Amino acid sequence: MLEAYSPTGLGFFLYFPSRAQRSGPLRLFVEAAKELATHAL
């Protein structure tokens, strides 16, 4: 939609509320996603 603002690199992007509002399950999901993404590269 907004090509001028789209990222040029490949990757995964997660959008979520500020850290103060992060729930336990969301924190665990983000950590697991980071680990999987690191091993996938």
Secondary structure, 3 states (H helix, E strand, C coil): CCHHHCCCCCCCCCCCCCHHHCCHHHHHHHHHHHHHHHHHC
